[in-house]
Amino acid sequence: AQGSGGDGRATVGMLRVEPSSRNIVPSRAWFTLDTRHADEEGLRRIEEPLRARAAELARERGVEIAIRKFWNAPATPFD
């Protein structure tokens, strides 16, 4: 979001790891990421590099990363 120029924001809202234990390395993680920007182009400048980096990490580490957009709101100016 910082690289999107201007007022891009990104927030992890929920995080779940499995198994959930303080002394076990999780085999699965699920989280929500809320991205916001004052204009649609700014939102694309956040999303495109995010998807590219996720694909790169999946290849490098031999893991599966799935990104699914399940909610969308139009770009809106904010404080």
C-alpha positions as CSV (number, residue, x, y, z in Angstrom):
1,A,0.0,0.0,0.0
2,Q,2.9,2.3,0.7
3,G,4.2,1.9,-2.8
4,S,0.8,2.8,-4.4
5,G,1.5,6.5,-4.2
6,G,-0.6,8.9,-2.1
7,D,-3.1,7.5,0.3
8,G,-3.0,3.8,0.0
9,R,-3.8,1.7,3.0
10,A,-3.8,-2.0,3.8
11,T,-4.9,-3.7,7.0
12,V,-4.9,-7.4,8.1
13,G,-8.3,-7.8,9.8
14,M,-8.5,-11.4,10.7
15,L,-5.8,-14.1,11.1
16,R,-6.1,-17.8,11.6
17,V,-3.3,-20.4,11.7
18,E,-3.6,-24.2,11.8
19,P,-2.7,-25.9,14.0
20,S,-3.1,-23.1,16.5
21,S,-0.6,-23.8,19.2
22,R,2.2,-21.7,20.7
23,N,4.9,-24.4,20.1
24,I,4.0,-25.7,16.6
25,V,4.9,-24.1,13.3
26,P,1.5,-23.7,11.5
27,S,1.0,-25.6,8.2
28,R,-1.8,-23.3,7.1
29,A,-2.6,-19.6,7.5
30,W,-5.7,-17.7,6.5
31,F,-6.1,-13.9,6.7
32,T,-8.1,-11.0,5.4
33,L,-6.5,-8.0,3.9
34,D,-8.5,-4.8,3.4
35,T,-6.9,-2.5,0.9
36,R,-8.1,1.1,0.3
37,H,-7.2,4.0,-1.8
38,A,-8.9,7.2,-2.8
39,D,-9.0,6.2,-6.5
40,E,-9.4,3.0,-8.6
41,E,-5.9,3.2,-10.2
42,G,-4.4,3.4,-6.7
43,L,-6.3,0.2,-5.7
44,R,-4.8,-1.5,-8.8
45,R,-1.3,-0.3,-7.8
46,I,-1.8,-2.1,-4.5
47,E,-3.4,-5.3,-5.8
48,E,-1.2,-6.1,-8.8
49,P,2.1,-6.2,-7.0
50,L,0.5,-8.1,-4.1
51,R,-0.7,-10.8,-6.4
52,A,2.7,-10.9,-8.2
53,R,4.6,-11.2,-4.9
54,A,2.3,-13.9,-3.7
55,A,2.9,-15.9,-6.9
56,E,6.7,-15.4,-6.5
57,L,6.7,-16.6,-2.9
58,A,4.6,-19.6,-3.8
59,R,7.1,-20.6,-6.4
60,E,10.2,-19.9,-4.3
61,R,8.9,-21.8,-1.2
62,G,6.9,-24.6,-2.9
63,V,3.6,-23.6,-1.2
64,E,0.2,-22.8,-2.3
65,I,-1.1,-19.2,-2.0
66,A,-4.7,-18.5,-3.0
67,I,-6.0,-15.0,-3.1
68,R,-9.8,-14.6,-3.4
69,K,-11.6,-11.3,-3.6
70,F,-14.8,-11.8,-1.6
71,W,-15.8,-8.2,-1.1
72,N,-15.4,-5.0,-3.1
73,A,-16.1,-1.4,-2.3
74,P,-15.5,1.5,-4.7
75,A,-12.5,3.8,-4.1
76,T,-13.5,6.5,-1.7
77,P,-11.5,9.5,-0.3
78,F,-10.8,9.1,3.4
79,D,-9.1,10.9,6.3
